[in-house]
Structures are given as structure tokens and as C-alpha cells.
Amino acid sequence: RKSLVDEQAFKQVMGQIRDNFGPIGAVINICNVISSQASPPQSQHLAQLSQLSSTFLLAKAVENDLKGHAMAGRHASFVNVTYLGGDFNGSTGQTNTNSSGQAGLNLPQLAYQGGVVGLTKTIAKEMPGVHVKVVDLNLDTTAEEAAKSILSELFADDDIVEVGFVLGKRLGLIVKEAPYESILTSTKPALNSSSVVLVTGGARGITAKITLELAKKYKPTFVIVGRLPRPKETESASTAGLTAAKDIKAALIDERQAAGQTINVRDIEQTYQHLLREREVRSSLEALQAAGATAKYYSVDIADAA
């Protein structure tokens, strides 16, 4: 049994799954409901926080597998399941209780499961082409009803990310554009070419997209910090230009064989995923410079006290 709040443990478990069954094509992640009477508040808090953290680490661990399935034209899914009442703690009038008639989730539980909902929407943006959903249920939902609802969303032919089930009815939350009241803003630009902006979160994903928009508009100096070591200026000639996963992995295998190294499937997969991350960082830094900004990248792990 592994603790799935540790990134290395996650990598080990995912590696074992890949070794035994191949790349991961679908994920169903069900949030636990912790009884407020079964454990003290501090234990509940840590358990719920761990649940939110493990959802993040799970998405990170399977991202390349799911994207690979999608790029190959195969169905790839990532489905989270919450118990906020079936309407995401909305206003349908449905009481979120368990089979004993006890009250639903307490405020911290609502907050953390709400965090899973928000994280799911971010995952959907980070994994284009992957079928990403969060299915919300009531505490009193039977196992049979839950399984039916989850499986139906696993293959649902729509792009609605937030779907709930209340009294047998399917509810979908859709973002609708609406006007907002204008507010007075300063006529002075927020940034300029002399500004120095510290960017945390690395040079990938949504962080890279936001940074690039700022670069195009203000051309400041970005100090970007992320856990990934700064990639070399150019990729190895053996893999540069290759795009298909099988071709890249074949080149990595050839490289190791030429060096007399032992071939390990898990190591090849990890090297392949690291290469993809390096490509994304390299591309992001080049885009910032092309937009007229200055980008300085440093490898920093905030979890490392040293």
C-alpha cells in the first residue's frame, strides 16, 4: 500500500501500472467522504487536504498518457467524483444527507471538494483533447446509481465539464458570458519594459500562456522559477524533430543500447515524459524572447527548505 500524497509514490504506482498494463487511458478519481463523528477536526482537515493534493498529483502523473491517447485518436478520460449534493452545493433544494438521514458535508469538506471541482476545470484546460469531467452526487446515492452516472459521463458526447445528478436528473453547469460593471482603472500602465516580474509555477501550461500575453503587451523581464531543471538550448540530435511517441522512445532506446546501458521500460517512459516537459519549457522561453521580453529561468523547489 502506497501513500498517494507523495509525488515519488505516485510515480512508482503509475510506473507499475504502465509496466503491467501499458499506458493509462482513463482515470476515475472518487473523493472520500469522511464522517465528522469518526475522526477529530484536525484529522479531517489533513485527510481532505491530502485528497485535494492527491487529485493534483494524479492528474500530473497521467497527463502525458492521456494526451498521448488523445493525440493518437483514442478516447482518453479523466473523471473526478464529488459529493456536494448533485448540484455542486447549489440551490436546487436537494438536501445532501446520507442514508441515515444525517447532515451532509461540513464546511471544510465542502471547501476541499469544491477545490476538486475547480481543479477539474483547470485540468480540462491543461489537457486539450482529453475528456475531463467532475461528476457531483448526493451522499445518499447508491453504489449502483453512482456507477451508472459515472460510466455515463466517462463516455458522454459533450464538453460539459461540471455535471451533477439530482433525483435522477442530469444537471450541467455551463459558463455563460455576461457583462460586468466597469471600474475605474489607472491610466498608468501596470507594467513596462523596465519591470521585473517573478513568475512561480514554471514555464509550462497556463502559467506560460499568461506570461506570454504579458510579454506581448509590456515586454518586461521575467524571472521564472520551476522545479524542472532548465533544459539545454538545443535538444539531442537523436530525438530533435521527432513527434510521434513511438519514434521518440525508439530513439531513446537506440541511444541507450549504443551506450551499452540496460533497457528498462519504466526508465524510457520517464525519460520520454521529461523530454516532453523540456520541450514545453524551451518553447515557452523562446516565445517570450520572440515577443520582446527577457526571460530568466531558475530551477527551484519550494518544498526544499535548503
Disulfide bonds with the S-S distance in Angstrom:
none
